[in-house]
Amino acid sequence: MIRLVIKLSLIWLIISGYSVNATSLYVAGPEVPLPVQIVESQTRILMDELTNRKKEFDNDPQKLIYFARHVALSHWNLEKTSRLILGRHWKQADVSQVKRFEAEFLRTLMRYVVKAYGYYDDSLVEILSYDWQPKGTGGWVRSVVRLPAGVKVSVDYRMNLNQDKQWKMVDVRVEGISLVSSKRNEYGEEISQNGIESLLKIMFEKNQRVLAS
């Protein structure tokens, strides 16, 4: 169930049919914080791309994979996210293993995009509001999402300032369930039992089955 919710959160962020107005949906004041602006702007860009290029993506899945890598996931801080997921295992891994993990985690997100694209519908989801909860050099862009049948769900995006002072995403959570926490538990168990090389092999094989087909 947790994996399903996390994948749905990525679907909502990356390819779901958001209803975004030209004006901001930020509810805490007239001045919209930059992290909220980025999330809203990214959503509009993704929707435009998916609407205008749907036939192109249907006919050529490799273009969808390229889109996932260079557009849909361009706002992720993969190094920071990888460090958060690996936790104590980060220091135990060598440089090559860390870089391979970052690459495979990116491919994992790409795999989610490709698989989720099969559920794409531009009328499924509507964002009702955004809020900003800053914390240190980052914080959460919180949103309220309305699903079919009027169900409301919280979908939040953790934004962080990187070394270049750019806002990047490092986590996403749905109804309090965090992608980072979920993956930390899943991956940490595999590393503890069989080592990081085993995890990297499993990630590669899962990603390859989808991205290479």
PABAVO-967703 format. One line per 2 residues: their letters; for each residue x, y, z of N, C-alpha, C. Coordinates in nm, 4 decimals, padded with zeros to 6 digits. Each point is the difference from the previous one (the first is absolute). Layout:
BEGIN
a> X Y Z X Y Z X Y Z  ... $
REM end
This chain:
BEGIN
mi> 00.0827 -00.1203 00.0000 -00.0827 00.1203 00.0000 00.0865 00.1259 00.0000  00.1082 -00.0004 00.0826 00.0859 00.1180 00.0055 00.0619 00.0276 -00.1361 $
rl> 00.0477 -00.1067 -00.0668 00.0615 00.0189 -00.1320 -00.1002 00.0584 -00.0980  -00.1251 -00.0478 00.0066 -00.1023 00.0502 -00.0903 -00.0245 00.1476 00.0224 $
vi> -00.0092 00.0414 00.1261 -00.0247 00.1404 00.0313 00.1152 00.0869 -00.0466  00.1234 -00.0470 00.0233 00.1159 00.0774 -00.0430 00.0018 00.0153 -00.1514 $
kl> -00.0284 -00.1088 -00.0720 -00.0018 00.0084 -00.1461 -00.1094 00.0950 -00.0465  -00.1151 -00.0030 00.0697 -00.1065 00.0929 -00.0357 00.0435 00.1439 00.0223 $
sl> 00.0779 00.0239 00.1063 00.0470 00.1356 00.0252 00.0869 00.0485 -00.1144  00.0839 -00.0904 -00.0544 00.0837 00.0379 -00.1131 -00.0833 00.0202 -00.1252 $
iw> -00.1033 -00.0816 -00.0143 -00.0909 00.0187 -00.1122 -00.0630 00.1389 00.0076  -00.0479 00.0357 00.1185 -00.0647 00.1308 00.0154 00.0970 00.1129 -00.0286 $
li> 00.1233 -00.0144 00.0488 00.0976 00.1055 -00.0216 00.0391 00.0108 -00.1462  00.0208 -00.1162 -00.0658 00.0643 00.0004 -00.1308 -00.0990 00.0044 -00.1153 $
is> -00.1076 -00.0805 00.0059 -00.0803 -00.0097 -00.1204 -00.1498 00.0082 00.0196  -00.0485 00.0202 00.1203 -00.1449 00.0034 00.0164 -00.0599 00.1285 -00.0543 $
gy> -00.1305 -00.0018 -00.0178 -00.0674 00.1133 -00.0600 -00.0315 00.1071 00.1011  00.0964 00.0843 00.0274 -00.0233 00.1075 00.0938 -00.0830 00.1096 -00.0651 $
sv> -00.0841 00.0600 00.0801 -00.0708 00.1193 -00.0435 00.0661 00.1191 00.0670  00.0850 00.0698 -00.0730 00.0760 00.1104 00.0572 -00.0397 00.1301 -00.0684 $
na> -00.0426 00.0964 00.0785 -00.0416 00.1285 -00.0549 00.1228 00.0834 -00.0337  -00.0222 00.1069 -00.0777 00.1094 00.0902 -00.0332 00.0493 00.0708 00.1252 $
ts> -00.0907 00.0291 00.0934 00.0394 00.0591 00.1264 00.0395 -00.1104 00.0971  00.0832 00.0363 00.0979 00.0500 -00.0998 00.0938 -00.1103 -00.0508 00.0921 $
ly> 00.0130 -00.1245 00.0397 -00.0922 -00.0617 00.0949 00.0535 00.0092 00.1423  00.1036 00.0793 00.0214 00.0581 00.0174 00.1325 -00.0999 00.0720 00.0906 $
va> -00.0193 -00.0532 00.1200 -00.1094 00.0479 00.0853 00.0449 00.0842 00.1190  00.1319 00.0124 00.0215 00.0461 00.0651 00.1225 00.0316 00.1481 -00.0157 $
gp> -00.0188 00.0544 -00.1175 00.0276 00.1420 -00.0174 00.0199 00.0371 -00.1447  00.0107 00.1303 -00.0293 00.0129 00.0455 -00.1393 00.1374 -00.0273 -00.0604 $
ev> 00.1049 -00.0055 00.0828 00.1344 -00.0249 -00.0507 00.0272 -00.1508 00.0002  00.0151 -00.0559 -00.1185 00.0163 -00.1448 -00.0136 00.1477 -00.0358 00.0165 $
pl> 00.0340 -00.0854 00.0975 00.1399 -00.0406 00.0196 00.0550 -00.0695 -00.1240  00.1300 00.0147 -00.0225 00.0628 -00.0553 -00.1193 -00.0202 -00.1512 -00.0122 $
pv> 00.0118 -00.0792 00.1076 -00.0231 -00.1443 -00.0148 -00.1388 -00.0324 -00.0525  -00.1011 00.0752 00.0432 -00.1361 -00.0219 -00.0493 -00.0085 00.0390 -00.1471 $
qi> 00.0642 00.1099 -00.0367 00.0013 00.0410 -00.1398 00.0604 -00.1094 -00.0886  00.1070 -00.0617 00.0474 00.0672 -00.1035 -00.0781 -00.0910 -00.1199 -00.0202 $
ve> -00.0658 -00.0454 00.1077 -00.0896 -00.1153 -00.0107 -00.1147 00.0306 -00.0959  -00.0585 00.1180 00.0117 -00.1110 00.0361 -00.0889 00.0469 00.0125 -00.1445 $
sq> 00.1138 00.0643 -00.0204 00.0512 00.0169 -00.1354 00.0342 -00.1337 -00.0629  00.0633 -00.0885 00.0774 00.0355 -00.1315 -00.0518 -00.1240 -00.0781 -00.0405 $
tr> -00.1035 00.0125 00.0800 -00.1245 -00.0700 -00.0300 -00.0583 00.0473 -00.1328  00.0003 00.1307 -00.0217 -00.0543 00.0543 -00.1262 00.0815 -00.0484 -00.1197 $
il> 00.1332 00.0016 00.0143 00.0868 -00.0450 -00.1088 -00.0275 -00.1465 -00.0340  -00.0091 -00.0830 00.1038 -00.0230 -00.1421 -00.0224 -00.1337 -00.0240 -00.0678 $
md> -00.1019 00.0712 00.0451 -00.1326 -00.0183 -00.0601 -00.0005 00.0408 -00.1462  00.0658 00.1118 -00.0313 00.0072 00.0450 -00.1398 00.0699 -00.1044 -00.0866 $
el> 00.1123 -00.0523 00.0497 00.0756 -00.0997 -00.0746 -00.0829 -00.1256 -00.0245  -00.0638 -00.0482 00.1057 -00.0748 -00.1249 -00.0115 -00.1228 00.0146 -00.0881 $
tn> -00.0631 00.1166 00.0061 -00.1179 00.0230 -00.0830 00.0382 00.0116 -00.1469  00.1071 00.0746 -00.0265 00.0379 00.0272 -00.1385 00.0761 -00.1150 -00.0659 $
rk> 00.0613 -00.0862 00.0806 00.0863 -00.1043 -00.0568 -00.0506 -00.1411 00.0277  -00.1238 -00.0149 00.0406 -00.0512 -00.1317 00.0375 00.0108 -00.0999 -00.1156 $
ke> -00.0402 00.0403 -00.1187 00.0078 -00.0909 -00.1151 00.1454 -00.0373 -00.0276  00.0894 00.0969 00.0149 00.1424 -00.0246 -00.0223 00.0539 -00.1017 00.1009 $
fd> -00.0383 00.0154 00.1256 00.0446 -00.0941 00.1033 -00.0604 -00.1383 -00.0212  -00.1251 -00.0038 -00.0430 -00.0645 -00.1294 -00.0259 00.0710 -00.0758 -00.1112 $
nd> 00.0438 00.0727 -00.1015 00.0629 -00.0631 -00.1160 00.1466 -00.0356 00.0229  00.0655 00.0727 00.0898 00.1429 -00.0218 00.0224 00.0297 00.0059 00.1494 $
pq> -00.0058 -00.1138 00.0702 00.0246 -00.0025 00.1447 00.1369 00.0542 00.0397  00.0992 -00.0087 -00.0896 00.1318 00.0523 00.0348 -00.0040 00.1514 00.0208 $
kl> -00.0896 00.0674 -00.0705 -00.0154 00.1441 00.0207 -00.0630 00.0282 00.1359  -00.0881 -00.0897 00.0436 -00.0578 00.0137 00.1335 00.1084 -00.0182 00.1062 $
iy> 00.0891 -00.0957 -00.0197 00.1098 -00.0224 00.0937 00.0916 00.1220 00.0047  00.0293 00.0566 -00.1164 00.0824 00.1208 -00.0053 -00.0694 00.1147 00.0732 $
fa> -00.1289 00.0128 -00.0202 -00.0785 00.1028 00.0680 00.0065 -00.0189 00.1513  -00.0139 -00.1241 00.0445 00.0042 -00.0282 00.1432 00.1336 00.0426 00.0592 $
rh> 00.1083 -00.0283 -00.0722 00.1338 00.0309 00.0511 00.0300 00.1483 -00.0016  -00.0308 00.0672 -00.1091 00.0501 00.1361 -00.0192 -00.1019 00.1094 00.0299 $
va> -00.1264 -00.0363 00.0189 -00.1015 00.1006 00.0315 -00.0673 -00.0326 00.1326  -00.0666 -00.1135 00.0052 -00.0809 -00.0322 00.1173 00.0825 -00.0138 00.1277 $
ls> 00.1239 -00.0464 -00.0129 00.0824 -00.0236 00.1187 00.1167 00.0971 00.0122  -00.0012 00.1043 -00.0787 00.1118 00.0938 00.0004 00.0072 00.0811 00.1287 $
hw> -00.1054 00.0021 00.0784 -00.0055 00.0814 00.1205 00.0368 -00.0784 00.1254  00.0431 -00.1255 -00.0153 00.0378 -00.0816 00.1153 00.1479 00.0187 00.0337 $
nl> 00.0298 00.0115 00.1306 00.1374 -00.0031 00.0485 00.0324 -00.1448 00.0349  00.0511 -00.0740 -00.0979 00.0201 -00.1433 00.0158 00.1059 -00.0327 00.1048 $
ek> 00.1027 00.0824 00.0091 00.1047 -00.0260 00.0988 -00.0564 00.0110 00.1413  -00.0753 00.1062 00.0264 -00.0587 00.0193 00.1328 -00.1008 -00.1097 00.0317 $
ts> -00.0865 -00.0326 -00.0962 -00.0993 -00.1048 00.0214 00.0678 -00.1341 00.0256  00.1040 -00.0299 -00.0760 00.0715 -00.1263 00.0174 00.0649 -00.0077 00.1373 $
rl> 00.0569 00.1102 00.0440 00.0626 00.0030 00.1324 -00.1039 -00.0238 00.1098  -00.1180 00.0608 -00.0146 -00.1056 -00.0183 00.0991 -00.0500 -00.1446 00.0013 $
il> -00.0113 -00.0598 -00.1174 -00.0510 -00.1371 -00.0079 00.1008 -00.1002 00.0563  00.1265 00.0134 -00.0373 00.1006 -00.0960 00.0446 00.0342 00.0157 00.1476 $
gr> -00.0154 00.1205 00.0542 00.0260 00.0206 00.1416 00.1405 -00.0420 00.0386  00.0126 -00.0858 00.1029 00.1310 -00.0425 00.0483 00.0770 -00.0798 -00.1055 $
hw> -00.0716 -00.0600 -00.0945 00.0669 -00.0785 -00.1033 00.0762 00.0886 -00.0982  -00.0338 00.1289 -00.0031 00.0679 00.0932 -00.0908 00.1501 00.0035 00.0295 $
kq> 00.0353 00.0096 00.1278 00.1412 00.0092 00.0374 00.0728 -00.1320 -00.0199  -00.0738 -00.1098 00.0023 00.0620 -00.1313 -00.0155 00.0256 -00.0346 -00.1466 $
ad> -00.0717 00.0657 -00.0906 00.0148 -00.0286 -00.1436 00.1198 00.0764 -00.0566  00.0627 -00.0580 -00.1032 00.1091 00.0728 -00.0646 -00.0571 00.0956 -00.1041 $
vs> 00.0879 00.0798 -00.0600 -00.0451 00.1041 -00.0931 -00.0740 -00.0604 -00.1187  00.0509 -00.1097 -00.0528 -00.0638 -00.0651 -00.1146 -00.1409 -00.0482 00.0351 $
qv> -00.0154 -00.0593 00.1158 -00.1306 -00.0498 00.0408 -00.1000 00.1134 00.0195  00.0464 00.1107 00.0577 -00.0873 00.1161 00.0190 -00.0484 00.0529 -00.1345 $
kr> 00.0914 00.0151 -00.0946 -00.0367 00.0517 -00.1319 -00.0943 -00.0958 -00.0724  00.0242 -00.1292 00.0138 -00.0885 -00.0983 -00.0631 -00.1376 00.0021 00.0645 $
fe> -00.0048 00.0206 00.1315 -00.1296 00.0085 00.0666 -00.0777 00.1214 -00.0510  00.0664 00.1151 -00.0093 -00.0663 00.1206 -00.0502 -00.0558 -00.0249 -00.1398 $
ae> 00.0799 -00.0650 -00.0843 -00.0435 -00.0265 -00.1374 -00.1195 -00.0941 -00.0019  00.0020 -00.1038 00.0823 -00.1104 -00.0953 00.0005 -00.1248 00.0574 00.0659 $
fl> 00.0191 00.0885 00.0986 -00.1185 00.0625 00.0596 -00.0659 00.0946 -00.0999  00.0808 00.0712 -00.0778 -00.0566 00.0818 -00.1076 -00.0776 -00.0876 -00.0970 $
rt> 00.0575 -00.1140 -00.0376 -00.0686 -00.0919 -00.0903 -00.1260 -00.0580 00.0642  00.0006 -00.0152 00.1317 -00.1205 -00.0449 00.0704 -00.1109 00.1028 -00.0147 $
lm> 00.0330 00.1269 00.0179 -00.0993 00.1053 -00.0186 -00.0475 00.0046 -00.1450  00.0919 -00.0201 -00.0943 -00.0373 -00.0039 -00.1409 -00.0957 -00.1161 -00.0265 $
ry> 00.0291 -00.1141 00.0622 -00.0869 -00.1172 -00.0157 -00.1410 00.0301 00.0524  -00.0071 00.0710 00.1124 -00.1312 00.0383 00.0532 -00.0763 00.0878 -00.0987 $
vv> 00.0724 00.0933 -00.0626 -00.0640 00.0889 -00.0967 -00.0552 -00.0803 -00.1174  00.0823 -00.0894 -00.0538 -00.0404 -00.0790 -00.1162 -00.1208 -00.0875 00.0320 $
ka> 00.0042 -00.0663 00.1147 -00.1114 -00.0867 00.0370 -00.1246 00.0809 00.0322  00.0178 00.1141 00.0646 -00.1147 00.0825 00.0359 -00.0650 00.0635 -00.1222 $
yg> 00.0792 00.0188 -00.1056 -00.0532 00.0642 -00.1204 -00.1182 -00.0781 -00.0564  -00.0021 -00.1289 00.0229 -00.1115 -00.0814 -00.0471 -00.1322 00.0355 00.0651 $
yy> 00.0063 00.0717 00.1134 -00.1221 00.0405 00.0704 -00.0344 00.1465 -00.0264  00.0745 00.0618 -00.0908 -00.0166 00.1444 -00.0196 -00.1412 00.0367 -00.0433 $
dd> -00.0542 00.0981 00.0679 -00.1324 00.0536 -00.0324 00.0001 00.1449 00.0459  -00.0297 00.0918 -00.0906 00.0112 00.1411 00.0367 -00.1196 00.0526 00.0793 $
sl> -00.0834 -00.0872 00.0519 -00.1143 00.0457 00.0785 -00.0123 -00.0731 00.1337  00.1065 -00.0706 00.0416 -00.0103 -00.0813 00.1208 00.0133 00.0800 00.1284 $
ve> 00.0909 00.0960 00.0024 00.0402 00.0631 00.1249 -00.0049 00.1511 -00.0116  -00.0339 00.0643 00.1109 00.0002 00.1463 00.0035 00.0695 00.0468 00.1266 $
il> 00.0955 00.0918 -00.0134 00.0638 00.0593 00.1163 -00.0878 00.1132 00.0508  -00.0273 -00.0006 00.1302 -00.0861 00.1021 00.0595 00.0806 00.1140 00.0607 $
sy> 00.1169 -00.0321 00.0573 00.0760 00.1054 00.0667 00.1446 -00.0422 00.0216  00.0843 00.1028 00.0218 00.1391 -00.0205 00.0395 00.0274 00.0783 00.1281 $
dw> 00.0920 -00.0517 00.0789 00.0483 00.0723 00.1172 00.1498 -00.0249 00.0100  00.0680 00.0788 00.0814 00.1446 -00.0121 00.0127 00.0367 -00.0070 00.1468 $
qp> 00.0736 -00.1054 00.0370 00.0483 -00.0156 00.1363 00.1520 -00.0067 -00.0023  00.0658 00.1164 00.0174 00.1465 00.0031 -00.0048 00.0613 -00.0636 00.1234 $
kg> 00.1204 -00.0569 -00.0188 00.0730 -00.0609 00.1101 00.1476 00.0018 -00.0345  00.0765 00.0866 00.0642 00.1428 00.0107 -00.0280 00.0243 00.0446 -00.1428 $
tg> 00.0794 -00.0783 -00.0732 00.0306 00.0335 -00.1396 -00.0979 -00.0661 -00.0967  -00.1120 -00.0484 00.0514 -00.0983 -00.0642 -00.0857 -00.1393 00.0121 00.0590 $
gw> -00.0841 -00.0953 -00.0328 -00.1357 00.0011 00.0504 -00.0909 -00.0816 -00.0887  -00.1281 -00.0001 00.0334 -00.0999 -00.0775 -00.0736 -00.0974 00.0924 -00.0714 $
vr> -00.0154 -00.0222 -00.1292 -00.1118 00.0598 -00.0730 -00.1174 -00.0956 00.0164  -00.0983 00.0424 00.0748 -00.1144 -00.0861 00.0297 -00.1128 00.0305 -00.0974 $
sv> -00.0664 -00.1036 -00.0463 -00.1129 00.0212 -00.0894 -00.1163 -00.0888 00.0421  -00.1179 00.0455 -00.0345 -00.1213 -00.0783 00.0203 -00.0524 -00.0358 -00.1373 $
vr> -00.0211 -00.1285 -00.0231 -00.0377 -00.0518 -00.1306 -00.1378 -00.0635 00.0095  -00.0841 00.0296 -00.0986 -00.1323 -00.0618 -00.0050 00.0000 -00.1093 -00.1053 $
lp> -00.0381 -00.1191 00.0431 -00.0086 -00.1159 -00.0873 -00.1451 -00.0197 -00.0441  -00.0238 -00.0937 -00.0915 -00.1391 -00.0298 -00.0367 -00.0843 -00.0331 00.1234 $
ag> -00.1273 00.0284 -00.0086 -00.0956 -00.0206 00.1096 00.0217 00.0985 00.1134  00.0792 00.1055 -00.0256 00.0150 00.1055 00.0988 00.0945 -00.0301 00.1136 $
vk> 00.0767 -00.1070 -00.0082 00.0945 -00.0353 00.1057 00.1186 00.0977 -00.0013  00.0345 00.0525 00.1182 00.1120 00.0930 00.0114 00.1190 -00.0689 00.0657 $
vs> 00.1183 00.0217 -00.0591 00.1219 -00.0657 00.0464 00.1107 00.1041 00.0100  00.0849 -00.0124 00.1013 00.1157 00.0885 00.0108 00.1179 -00.0596 -00.0759 $
vd> 00.0591 00.0790 -00.0886 00.1186 -00.0396 -00.0764 00.1023 00.1119 00.0172  00.1125 -00.0334 00.0630 00.0975 00.1025 00.0371 00.1345 -00.0272 -00.0659 $
yr> 00.0732 00.1081 -00.0306 00.1281 -00.0089 -00.0697 00.1069 00.0687 00.0834  00.1020 -00.0743 00.0369 00.1075 00.0571 00.0805 00.1019 00.0656 -00.0914 $
mn> 00.0179 00.1302 00.0186 00.0930 00.0768 -00.0813 00.1211 00.0377 00.0845  00.1168 00.0045 -00.0658 00.1234 00.0276 00.0717 00.0913 00.0860 -00.0862 $
ln> 00.0714 00.0942 00.0629 00.0975 00.0810 -00.0721 00.1289 -00.0796 -00.0161  00.0441 -00.0192 -00.1242 00.1242 -00.0736 -00.0204 00.1194 00.0940 00.0128 $
qd> 00.1193 -00.0514 -00.0268 00.1213 00.0797 00.0168 00.0054 00.1195 -00.0944  -00.0723 -00.0083 -00.1098 -00.0048 00.1107 -00.0959 -00.1146 00.0958 00.0282 $
kq> -00.0623 -00.0162 00.1189 -00.1118 00.0861 00.0425 -00.1203 -00.0131 -00.0936  -00.0198 -00.1198 -00.0525 -00.1165 -00.0293 -00.0822 -00.0954 -00.0897 00.0783 $
wk> -00.1297 00.0261 -00.0149 -00.0985 -00.0828 00.0669 -00.0211 -00.1292 -00.0789  00.0194 -00.1123 00.0682 -00.0188 -00.1302 -00.0616 -00.0849 -00.0879 00.0920 $
mv> -00.0663 -00.0977 -00.0586 -00.0816 -00.0918 00.0776 00.0839 -00.1148 00.0538  -00.0272 -00.0396 00.1244 00.0730 -00.1121 00.0588 -00.0931 -00.1085 00.0542 $
dv> -00.1298 00.0278 00.0088 -00.0919 -00.1016 00.0516 -00.1420 00.0382 -00.0390  -00.0887 -00.0975 00.0051 -00.1419 00.0224 -00.0223 -00.0752 -00.0916 00.0957 $
rv> -00.1112 00.0466 00.0521 -00.0771 -00.0836 00.0914 -00.1491 00.0164 -00.0286  -00.0734 -00.1069 00.0241 -00.1448 -00.0017 -00.0180 -00.0642 -00.0441 00.1311 $
eg> -00.0865 00.0856 00.0519 -00.0652 -00.0298 00.1280 00.1032 -00.0421 00.1045  00.1134 00.0711 00.0007 00.1035 -00.0249 00.0989 00.0965 -00.1115 -00.0330 $
is> -00.0226 -00.0733 -00.1087 00.0896 -00.1101 -00.0377 00.1071 00.0540 -00.0949  00.1248 -00.0084 00.0437 00.1120 00.0598 -00.0716 00.0676 -00.0998 -00.0929 $
lv> 00.0339 00.0448 -00.1201 00.0764 -00.0822 -00.0935 00.1347 -00.0368 00.0592  00.0696 00.0994 00.0574 00.1323 -00.0244 00.0572 -00.0075 -00.1025 00.1129 $
ss> -00.0947 00.0179 00.0906 -00.0118 -00.0927 00.1131 -00.0340 -00.1409 -00.0470  -00.0904 -00.0089 -00.0959 -00.0400 -00.1301 -00.0524 00.1184 -00.0717 -00.0653 $
kr> 00.0741 00.0728 -00.0837 00.1138 -00.0598 -00.0683 00.1146 -00.0282 00.0965  00.0173 00.0840 00.1021 00.1049 -00.0253 00.0990 -00.0242 -00.1336 00.0697 $
ne> -00.1239 -00.0267 00.0347 -00.0323 -00.1266 00.0656 00.0185 -00.1183 -00.0948  -00.0524 00.0144 -00.1230 00.0082 -00.1091 -00.0979 00.1443 -00.0304 -00.0374 $
yg> 00.0748 00.1042 -00.0374 00.1369 -00.0196 -00.0445 00.0917 -00.0376 00.1165  -00.0239 00.0612 00.1158 00.0844 -00.0274 00.1154 -00.0060 -00.1460 00.0418 $
ee> -00.1176 -00.0593 -00.0093 -00.0149 -00.1411 00.0352 00.0809 -00.0883 -00.0939  -00.0051 00.0306 -00.1296 00.0756 -00.0790 -00.0979 00.1506 00.0156 00.0220 $
is> 00.0444 00.1228 00.0250 00.1437 00.0227 00.0217 00.0473 -00.0730 00.1248  -00.0789 00.0071 00.1072 00.0391 -00.0650 00.1253 00.0111 -00.1509 -00.0159 $
qn> -00.0873 -00.0570 -00.0812 -00.0015 -00.1451 -00.0163 00.1014 -00.0495 -00.1022  00.0116 00.0738 -00.1122 00.0788 -00.0532 -00.1121 00.1053 00.0957 -00.0557 $
gi> 00.0074 00.1215 00.0529 00.1002 00.0947 -00.0464 -00.0519 00.0930 -00.1090  00.0709 00.1089 -00.0206 -00.0448 00.1012 -00.0952 00.0091 -00.0487 -00.1439 $
es> 00.0950 -00.0901 -00.0301 00.0109 -00.0517 -00.1361 -00.1257 -00.0776 -00.0387  -00.0570 -00.0707 00.0955 -00.1234 -00.0727 -00.0265 -00.1135 00.0964 -00.0308 $
ll> -00.0083 00.1093 00.0771 -00.1038 00.1000 -00.0256 00.0163 00.0607 -00.1387  00.1220 00.0354 -00.0351 00.0248 00.0610 -00.1308 -00.0390 -00.0947 -00.1129 $
ki> 00.0258 -00.1270 00.0175 -00.0364 -00.0999 -00.1010 -00.1520 -00.0090 -00.0146  -00.0712 -00.0019 00.1128 -00.1465 -00.0065 -00.0031 -00.0584 00.1237 -00.0668 $
mf> 00.0516 00.1179 00.0362 -00.0492 00.1243 -00.0594 00.0241 00.0005 -00.1502  00.1207 -00.0388 -00.0418 00.0322 -00.0012 -00.1425 -00.0940 -00.0910 -00.0773 $
ek> -00.0228 -00.1198 00.0505 -00.0832 -00.0967 -00.0714 -00.1444 00.0488 -00.0102  -00.0548 00.0569 00.1071 -00.1367 00.0531 -00.0038 -00.0117 00.1126 -00.1024 $
nq> 00.0973 00.0913 00.0034 -00.0040 00.1144 -00.0911 00.0196 -00.0425 -00.1446  00.0895 -00.0957 -00.0205 00.0311 -00.0432 -00.1357 -00.1196 -00.0650 -00.0674 $
rv> -00.0779 -00.0752 00.0774 -00.1164 -00.0687 -00.0580 -00.0980 00.0988 -00.0607  -00.0115 00.1179 00.0601 -00.0950 00.0999 -00.0487 00.0643 00.0956 -00.1002 $
la> 00.1154 00.0507 00.0337 00.0604 00.1071 -00.0806 00.0653 -00.0509 -00.1273  00.0370 -00.1266 -00.0034 00.0660 -00.0538 -00.1182 -00.0971 -00.0703 -00.0943 $
s> -00.1231 -00.0166 00.0421 -00.0965 -00.0725 -00.0833 -00.0733 00.0957 -00.0916 $
REM end
